[in-house]
Amino acid sequence: MAKPVVVIVGRPNVGKSTFFNRCVQEKFAIVDDQPGVTRDRIYRECDWSGHQFLLVDTGGILAQDFKAGDTFAKEVLEQVKEALSEADVIIFMVDGKEGLNGADQEVAEIVRRIKRPVILTVNKIDSIKENNNINDFYELGLGDPMPLSALTGSGAVGDLLDKIISYFPPLTTRKLTRDEELHGVDDEPEEEDLTTKPMSIAIIGRPNVGKSSITNMLCGKNRAIVSDIPGTTRDAIDTTFNYRGRELTLIDTAGIRRKNRVDYGIEAFSVVRSLRAIDRADVVALVLDASLEISDQDQKLASKIQEAGKACVIVLNKWDLVEDKSSGAMKRIAEDVKAQLRSLAYAEVVFTSVLTKVRVQKIVEACERTFLETHRRVTTGLVNQIVSECVALVPPPSGKRGKRLKIYYATQVSVAPPTFVLKVSDAKLMARNYETYLERKLREAFGFIGAPLRIILRSKEKQ
């Protein structure tokens, strides 16, 4: 069964993101005193008393009088309505300190039209003295208000979660068969099929390269707000859907500018979440603007991906803006991009255009191939054979005092990223260019396209 969906709605700055973060036990949504920080809807899994559900944070709905002055008011409202259409339970959050106002009345009108259970929640009730405004909210006609403080976790936070799960189907447990009672349940894990294993893709890049447009096209709906204004996306937005039998999660991220151009505050928090998305992802899609030169920021992002040990696909978007689209030009441009992004020279390059809907689906196909490559395992016998051939063809260079490195054997110890341990005479004698040579030969022999390789040296213990 699909997990129930619980959606938090309300006007700006009532504490929706603070409550969201408390429930998911992580500072996932950006919280700031500035109204309108959250724009897109953010999904995260929650667990309460054994019930699992999806909690959705949404942007604040502005009152009619203020919508004209906000660039994204219409888009935010569309995102909220999209979330409400999926909801099983709605949390309508209001501000207990400010009391009831016209914006709350307008949100209530929207919520009433959705035939779903609504829990009226009065936030920012940090003490008993602040309970005076609660009775005003009965005017909304949405039942008894539940006072709480999302910031401190006091009040009826637990009661609210209990009420949420009361609308869910009861938990069911499977009874053991007579044979299972006598002999136990076989918990032996089956060998994992990587072609159907859930996969997450972080979409990373500078502002305005088309990250949100790619996300929307791949998942088939307007999951993120798209605008020519840099910095439109602020949170890292997870979108999970079924793609050809595989559970796929796209992580759309905020555009990352150079550090000296980022002010402390909302944008700085957005950048941190974008970099964290790299760590959370199985594969990273680095999106570049095909019509622009590779920048220092692109190179820094490439280094971040490589340092994190993540599989990567390079996406050259806005291919429609390039005049020469011949196969020869594509090959030449791909080689030039890899030469400039040297830390990702192993990555596959995909040319796309969201505007003309060209090869966007190829991004997922390339990520799936890369996912398999980063989980590739090679037997110790084959690894030793290739390394021995490398040493015979090009012996390690002599180090200080004429000492030459000896490689006794090699083995692969892990995947994602593929990691190899080399037992050597003295790790200090390994030259960086020779290690690069061994990595290149391993790639030539076994592929590992899109996957970073790790080589760990272990010196032989002295007698």
C-alpha positions, 0 to 999 in steps of 0.5 A, a space after each residue: 500500500 502507498 504511504 498516507 500523505 499528510 500536507 501542512 498548509 497555512 499563510 506565510 511564517 506560521 511555522 510550517 517548516 519548523 513543525 516539518 523539521 521537528 517531525 522528520 527530526 532533521 533540519 531539512 526545510 529552510 527556516 527563516 523569519 523572512 516570509 515566503 522562504 518555502 516555495 516548492 513542496 517538500 516531501 519527507 517520510 515520517 514514522 509515528 507509533 509504527 505508522 509510516 507516512 509522507 509529510 509535505 511542507 508547502 509554501 505560505 499562501 498569501 492573502 489576495 491583497 498581497 499576491 500582486 506584490 509577490 513574484 511567485 505567489 501564483 506558482 506557490 499557490 499552484 504547488 499547494 493545490 497540487 499537494 492538497 490533491 494528493 493529501 489524505 490528511 491536512 494540517 491547517 496551521 495558524 499563528 497563535 501569537 498574531 491571532 486570526 486574520 483575513 489570510 487565515 480565512 482565505 486559506 480556510 476557504 481553499 481547505 474546505 473545498 478539499 474533501 479531506 480530514 482537516 486538523 486546525 493547529 495553532 502554533 507558537 503557543 510557547 506558554 499558557 499565557 499565550 492561549 488567549 487567542 486560541 478561541 478566535 480560531 473557532 470562527 474558521 469552523 474547522 473544529 477544535 484548535 490544537 495548541 502547540 509550539 513547533 519550535 520547542 516541541 511543547 504543547 500538543 505535538 504528540 497529540 497532533 501526531 496521534 490524531 493524524 494517524 487516527 485517520 490512517 488504516 489500522 496496522 496489520 500483521 501477518 500471522 505465521 504459518 504452522 511451519 514458520 512457528 515450528 522452524 522459524 522464518 527464513 530471513 536470508 536476504 536474496 541477492 539484490 537485483 540492481 536493475 530494479 533497486 531504488 535509485 536517487 539522482 541529485 541534479 546539481 549545477 549553477 543557477 539557471 541551467 535548467 535543473 528544475 525544468 529537467 526534474 519536471 519533465 522527467 517526473 511528468 508534472 510541475 514538481 518545482 517552480 521554474 523561472 528565469 530568476 536565479 535562486 528560484 529553487 531554495 530547498 533540495 526537493 525530493 520527488 519519488 516516482 516509478 520509472 520503468 519498474 524502478 523506484 526513482 528519486 530525483 533531488 532538485 537542488 538550488 543553483 550554487 554560485 561562487 562563495 563570494 557571491 552568496 550572502 549569509 542567510 537563505 541562499 547560504 542555507 540553500 547551498 548547504 542543502 545542495 551540497 548535502 544532496 550530493 552525499 544523499 544521492 546514488 548518482 549525481 547529474 551535473 547540469 551545465 549550460 551548453 551555450 556557455 563556457 565551463 566556469 570555475 564554479 563548474 570545476 569546483 562542483 565537479 571536484 566536490 562530486 569526485 571527493 564525495 566518491 559519487 557516480 556522475 553523469 554530465 548533462 549539457 542542457 540547452 543544446 538547442 542554443 548551439 548552432 553546430 549539432 553534428 555528431 562530430 561537434 558533440 564528440 569534440 565538445 564532450 572531449 573538451 568538457 572532460 578535459 576542463 572537468 578533469 576530476 570527472 573525466 570518467 563521466 558519461 556526457 549527455 546532450 539535452 534540451 528541455 525546451 525542444 524535449 530532446 534526449 531528456 529521458 537519456 539522463 535517467 538511462 545514463 544514470 542507470 548505466 552509471 549506477 550499475 558501473 559503480 556497483 561492479 565487482 571484479 574477482 581478485 584473480 582478474 584484478 591481479 592479472 591486470 595489475 601484473 600486466 601493468 607492472 610488466 609493461 611499465 614498472 614503477 619508477 624508482 624512489 629515493 635512494 634508488 628504491 623501487 616500489 613492489 606490488 605484491 597483490 591487489 583486490 577489490 574490497 568494496 563498491 560505490 565507489 569501487 575501491 581497490 587495496 594494493 599490498 605494496 612494499 612501501 606505500 611512500 614509494 607510490 608516485 601519483 602519476 603511477 597510481 593514475 596509470 593503474 587507475 586508467 588501466 583498470 578502467 580500460 579493462 573493466 569499464 567503471 564509466 561514471 564511477 570514481 575509483 579509490 586505490 588504497 595502499 597497504 605497506 607490507 609489515 616489516 619483520 
